[in-house]
Amino acid sequence: MKLGIIISQTEPETVFNALRLANYSLKQGDTVKIFLVGKGVELDQINDAKFNVKEQAQAVLAAGGQFLACGTCLKLRQSGGSETCPLSTLKDLYEIVRDSDRLVTF
């Protein structure tokens, strides 16, 4: 299955669970693409003792998952992006929506 995940927030528990779903799906042999939009592009800044978002994000990358981040959203925040928030475009988001077998938003 091709799973698309759109994250548009920074609430630690919600983002943590979105990434847990991504990791579980990757372990099932699925393809996972995660698009960060709006506040979601601030994923790298989430620091919570209960919900280790950074660890889950690194596990997604290590398992072959892909992160993409809204370039306009990053620029508005004066960010050049990162490994988990790479500068992407609306075209990339469109392709995730078009090509995914399932699409979930958080």
C-alpha positions in Angstrom: 0.0 0.0 0.0 1.1 3.6 -0.6 0.2 5.6 2.5 0.2 9.4 2.4 0.2 11.3 5.7 -0.3 15.1 5.9 0.7 16.7 9.2 -0.4 20.3 9.8 0.1 20.8 13.5 2.7 20.5 16.3 0.7 19.0 19.1 3.2 16.4 20.4 0.9 13.5 21.1 -0.9 13.8 17.7 2.3 14.1 15.7 3.9 11.3 17.7 0.9 9.0 16.8 1.0 10.0 13.2 4.7 9.0 13.0 4.0 5.8 14.9 1.4 4.9 12.2 4.0 5.7 9.6 6.6 3.4 11.2 4.0 0.6 11.6 3.1 0.9 8.0 6.7 0.8 6.9 7.2 -2.4 8.9 4.3 -3.9 7.0 6.1 -3.3 3.8 4.1 -0.2 2.7 5.5 2.9 1.1 5.0 6.1 3.3 5.3 9.7 2.3 4.7 12.4 4.9 3.9 16.0 3.8 4.3 18.7 6.4 2.2 21.8 5.9 1.4 24.9 8.0 2.6 24.5 11.6 3.6 20.9 10.7 6.8 22.2 9.2 7.9 23.0 12.8 8.2 19.3 13.5 11.9 19.6 14.3 11.1 22.0 17.1 8.7 19.6 19.0 10.4 18.7 22.2 8.2 16.7 24.7 9.3 14.3 27.4 6.4 12.0 27.0 6.2 11.9 23.2 9.6 11.6 21.5 8.7 12.9 18.1 12.4 13.2 16.9 13.0 9.5 17.6 9.9 8.5 15.7 10.9 10.8 12.8 14.4 9.3 12.6 12.9 5.8 12.6 10.7 6.8 9.6 13.7 7.9 7.7 15.8 4.9 8.7 13.0 2.6 7.5 12.8 4.3 4.1 9.9 6.7 4.7 10.0 10.1 3.1 9.3 13.5 4.5 8.4 16.6 2.4 7.6 20.0 3.7 5.7 23.0 2.2 8.3 25.4 0.9 6.1 28.4 1.3 5.4 27.5 5.0 9.1 27.1 5.6 9.9 30.4 4.0 7.2 32.2 6.1 9.1 30.8 9.2 12.4 31.8 7.7 13.6 28.2 7.6 15.6 26.5 5.0 14.3 23.1 5.9 16.1 20.0 7.3 16.4 16.3 6.8 12.9 15.8 8.2 11.6 19.0 6.8 13.0 19.2 3.2 11.9 22.1 1.1 9.1 20.8 -1.3 6.3 22.2 -3.4 2.6 22.2 -3.9 3.2 19.8 -6.8 4.7 17.3 -4.3 1.7 17.5 -2.1 -0.6 17.0 -5.1 1.4 14.0 -6.2 1.1 12.4 -2.7 -2.7 13.0 -2.8 -3.0 11.6 -6.3 -0.7 8.6 -5.9 -1.6 7.4 -2.4 -3.8 4.4 -1.9 -4.8 5.8 1.5 -4.4 9.4 2.7 -4.7 10.4 6.4 -4.3 13.9 7.9 -3.3 14.9 11.4 
